[in-house]
Structure formats: structure tokens, C-alpha cells
Amino acid sequence: MPNNVHSGAIAAFIEVSGSAAAVLGAGNLSIAGCATTQLNITFLSLGDSRYLDANATIVHRTGTQAVVDVTITSDDGRPIAKATTVCRIFEKRAVVPAPPVSFFRPFVVQNSGDQRNAR
């Protein structure tokens, strides 16, 4: 069947959808991104439709973690997969300006002659 979607592609779609919901659902501009720490998927039917839709809902959120339920459906509304993903959220780090160039001392290599007898 030419329209079958591989389960690995569906898993990747779930992971991206869950991560997007975790980051965008925060409403906080200080978030840099997230990393999926857990992903549980139940495949319900064959992904044999031309298009798949993802519906991601945040079910629990703390300052550093979000739990997201994701449902994948076919273009006719048939459920393809249900998943729960846990995302670790990272905030942007404050940028500290570099010190002025004069702060650094130049590094000079000195040749001290024969190093075998030096102490």
C-alpha cells in the first residue's frame, strides 16, 4: 500500500508535536527548548491515510517539565495512535558580555634551553 506511514515516522511526529506543545504552551519567551525524557505510544490502527493530524494537550506542567497527551488521527478522523510524552524544559541562559580585550594577557612561550636537567 503506497499510503502506509511507518510507525517510526508516526513516533517522530508524536515527539515533535509533544515538544512543540510543551514549548509553545508555556507562553514564556525565556524558554530555549525541550528534550523528550519519556515517550509512551499505543498504536491503534494502520497509518494508511494520505494525511495525519496531531492533537497535543498539556496535562501537567511544572517550571522544568511538561506532560503532554498526543493523539494522531487519519484524515477521516480515525484514531491511529495515542501517546504520552514527558518533556524537560530548558530556559534561555543570560548572555554575559565578553570582557574587554585588554583583560587578557598575551600568552608567550619561552624557550628555556635543555629541559632534561631543569628543575
GIBELWO-V331403 format. One record per residue. N is the residue number from 1. RES is the residue in one small letter. SS is DSSP state (helix for helix, strand for strand, loop for the rest). PHI is phi in whole degrees, 0 to 359 (999 if undefined). BURIAL is 1 if it has 16 or more other ideal C-beta (glycine too) atoms within 10 Angstrom, else 0. Layout:
n=N res=RES ss=SS phi=PHI burial=BURIAL
n=N res=RES ss=SS phi=PHI burial=BURIAL
This chain:
n=1 res=m ss=loop phi=999 burial=0
n=2 res=p ss=loop phi=287 burial=0
n=3 res=n ss=loop phi=263 burial=0
n=4 res=n ss=loop phi=291 burial=0
n=5 res=v ss=loop phi=254 burial=1
n=6 res=h ss=loop phi=297 burial=0
n=7 res=s ss=helix phi=298 burial=0
n=8 res=g ss=helix phi=294 burial=0
n=9 res=a ss=helix phi=292 burial=0
n=10 res=i ss=helix phi=294 burial=1
n=11 res=a ss=helix phi=297 burial=1
n=12 res=a ss=helix phi=295 burial=0
n=13 res=f ss=helix phi=298 burial=1
n=14 res=i ss=helix phi=296 burial=1
n=15 res=e ss=helix phi=297 burial=1
n=16 res=v ss=helix phi=293 burial=0
n=17 res=s ss=helix phi=296 burial=1
n=18 res=g ss=helix phi=295 burial=1
n=19 res=s ss=helix phi=294 burial=1
n=20 res=a ss=helix phi=297 burial=0
n=21 res=a ss=helix phi=295 burial=1
n=22 res=a ss=helix phi=296 burial=1
n=23 res=v ss=helix phi=280 burial=1
n=24 res=l ss=helix phi=287 burial=0
n=25 res=g ss=loop phi=285 burial=0
n=26 res=a ss=loop phi=283 burial=1
n=27 res=g ss=loop phi=65 burial=0
n=28 res=n ss=loop phi=238 burial=0
n=29 res=l ss=loop phi=283 burial=0
n=30 res=s ss=loop phi=272 burial=0
n=31 res=i ss=strand phi=274 burial=0
n=32 res=a ss=strand phi=271 burial=0
n=33 res=g ss=strand phi=162 burial=0
n=34 res=c ss=strand phi=208 burial=1
n=35 res=a ss=strand phi=230 burial=0
n=36 res=t ss=strand phi=285 burial=1
n=37 res=t ss=strand phi=256 burial=0
n=38 res=q ss=strand phi=207 burial=0
n=39 res=l ss=strand phi=215 burial=0
n=40 res=n ss=strand phi=243 burial=0
n=41 res=i ss=strand phi=236 burial=1
n=42 res=t ss=strand phi=242 burial=0
n=43 res=f ss=strand phi=274 burial=0
n=44 res=l ss=loop phi=258 burial=0
n=45 res=s ss=loop phi=203 burial=0
n=46 res=l ss=loop phi=292 burial=0
n=47 res=g ss=loop phi=278 burial=1
n=48 res=d ss=loop phi=249 burial=0
n=49 res=s ss=loop phi=260 burial=1
n=50 res=r ss=loop phi=291 burial=0
n=51 res=y ss=loop phi=234 burial=0
n=52 res=l ss=strand phi=238 burial=1
n=53 res=d ss=strand phi=246 burial=0
n=54 res=a ss=strand phi=244 burial=1
n=55 res=n ss=strand phi=237 burial=0
n=56 res=a ss=strand phi=247 burial=1
n=57 res=t ss=strand phi=230 burial=0
n=58 res=i ss=strand phi=284 burial=1
n=59 res=v ss=strand phi=256 burial=0
n=60 res=h ss=strand phi=203 burial=0
n=61 res=r ss=strand phi=214 burial=0
n=62 res=t ss=loop phi=239 burial=0
n=63 res=g ss=loop phi=292 burial=0
n=64 res=t ss=loop phi=236 burial=0
n=65 res=q ss=strand phi=210 burial=0
n=66 res=a ss=strand phi=224 burial=1
n=67 res=v ss=strand phi=252 burial=1
n=68 res=v ss=strand phi=234 burial=1
n=69 res=d ss=strand phi=266 burial=1
n=70 res=v ss=strand phi=235 burial=1
n=71 res=t ss=strand phi=241 burial=1
n=72 res=i ss=strand phi=254 burial=1
n=73 res=t ss=strand phi=234 burial=1
n=74 res=s ss=strand phi=281 burial=1
n=75 res=d ss=loop phi=292 burial=0
n=76 res=d ss=loop phi=262 burial=0
n=77 res=g ss=loop phi=91 burial=0
n=78 res=r ss=loop phi=286 burial=0
n=79 res=p ss=strand phi=290 burial=0
n=80 res=i ss=strand phi=258 burial=1
n=81 res=a ss=strand phi=205 burial=1
n=82 res=k ss=strand phi=233 burial=1
n=83 res=a ss=strand phi=211 burial=1
n=84 res=t ss=strand phi=235 burial=1
n=85 res=t ss=strand phi=235 burial=1
n=86 res=v ss=strand phi=245 burial=1
n=87 res=c ss=strand phi=241 burial=1
n=88 res=r ss=strand phi=270 burial=0
n=89 res=i ss=strand phi=263 burial=1
n=90 res=f ss=strand phi=245 burial=0
n=91 res=e ss=strand phi=267 burial=0
n=92 res=k ss=loop phi=294 burial=0
n=93 res=r ss=loop phi=273 burial=0
n=94 res=a ss=loop phi=292 burial=0
n=95 res=v ss=loop phi=268 burial=0
n=96 res=v ss=loop phi=260 burial=0
n=97 res=p ss=loop phi=296 burial=0
n=98 res=a ss=loop phi=292 burial=0
n=99 res=p ss=loop phi=292 burial=0
n=100 res=p ss=loop phi=299 burial=0
n=101 res=v ss=helix phi=300 burial=0
n=102 res=s ss=helix phi=294 burial=0
n=103 res=f ss=helix phi=292 burial=0
n=104 res=f ss=loop phi=271 burial=0
n=105 res=r ss=loop phi=271 burial=0
n=106 res=p ss=loop phi=293 burial=0
n=107 res=f ss=loop phi=266 burial=0
n=108 res=v ss=loop phi=237 burial=0
n=109 res=v ss=loop phi=266 burial=0
n=110 res=q ss=loop phi=252 burial=0
n=111 res=n ss=loop phi=268 burial=0
n=112 res=s ss=loop phi=259 burial=0
n=113 res=g ss=loop phi=86 burial=0
n=114 res=d ss=loop phi=284 burial=0
n=115 res=q ss=loop phi=274 burial=0
n=116 res=r ss=loop phi=292 burial=0
n=117 res=n ss=loop phi=258 burial=0
n=118 res=a ss=loop phi=284 burial=0
n=119 res=r ss=loop phi=235 burial=0
